[in-house]
Amino acid sequence: MGRKEYAIRTVRRVEKILTVPKKETITINAVHERDAEAVWKKLGLKSEEPCFVCGDMVTAKEFCAIAPYNGKVVVCCEKGHCFFEFNYKVKKH
C-alpha cells in the first residue's frame, strides 16, 4: 500500500469517529507524522488552530491530540499540562 492510499485510509478512520453516534466510542491510537497534514486538512481545520486548553496557536506539525467536542473538532498543543486538561475535558463531555 502506498503512502497516498495509507493517508486516505487513515483520514477515513478519523472521519468515522467524528460521525459516530454519541453513545458509541471508537478510539484512534495514532496518526503517523507524515499523514498529519492530510488528516488536518480533511477535518477542515485552518492552518493554525487555537489549543482547546491554553489558546496558543497549533499547526498540523505540532499538535498532540484532536477530538470532537460539541459538534466541532478541537485540538491540543504539545504541552503536557494542556494534554491532561484536554483529555479530562473531552472525556467529561
N, C-alpha and C positions, 0 to 999 in steps of 0.2 A: 504494500500500500504506500503510495507516495505521500509527500507532505501535504499537498493540497487536499487529497481525499481524507487524510487524518484530521486536518483542521476542520473540514466540513462536518465530519462525524462528531468531533468534539463540540462544535457550535450547536449542532442539533441536540446533543445531550443537554447542554445548558438551556436551550430554548424549552426543552421538555420540562425541566424543573420549574421554569417560570410560568408554565401554563397548567401545572398540576393543581387539582382541587386542593384547598387548604388543609383538609383532613389527612391527605396523603403526603408523606415526606420522602423525597429522593435526595441523596447526597452525591455530590461530585467531589472526589478526593483531591483532584489536582488538574490544572491546565498547564500544559508544557509552555515554557517561556516563549518558544518560537511561535506558538499559537495564540498568545495572549492578545495581540493587537487585533487579530481576526475575530476573536470572541468579543472583545471590547466594542468593535465596530458593529458586529452583528446584533449586539444588545442595544444598539442605538445610543451609546454613551459618547459624549463630546470628547475632544482630545484631552481635556483636563476636566476632572470632576472633583467636587469637594469631598473630603473624608467625612463620612457619616458621623464621626465622633468629634474630631478636633477642627474640621473645616479647612485644613491645609489642602492645597490642590494636589491631586493624584493623577498619574497617567497610566497607560497600559503597561509601561515598563517598570513601574514602581508601586504596584498595589499588592495588598496582602490577601484581601477577600472581596467577593462580590456576592450579594444576596438580594432576594426580593423582599420588599418591605412596603406595606401599604400600597400595593399595586405599582410600585416603581422599583427600579434597580438602584441599590446603594452600594458604595464601595468603601473600603477601608485602606488607610495608608499602612506603611510598614512598621510603624511604632508599636512596640509590644503592648503598652497600656491601652492604646486605641483598639488593638485587636481583641483584647479581653473584654473591653466595654462593648465593642461592636457585636461580638459573639453573644454576650449577655442580652443586649437589646433585641437582636434579631430572634433569638430563641424565646425570649419572653413574649414577644409579639405574637 
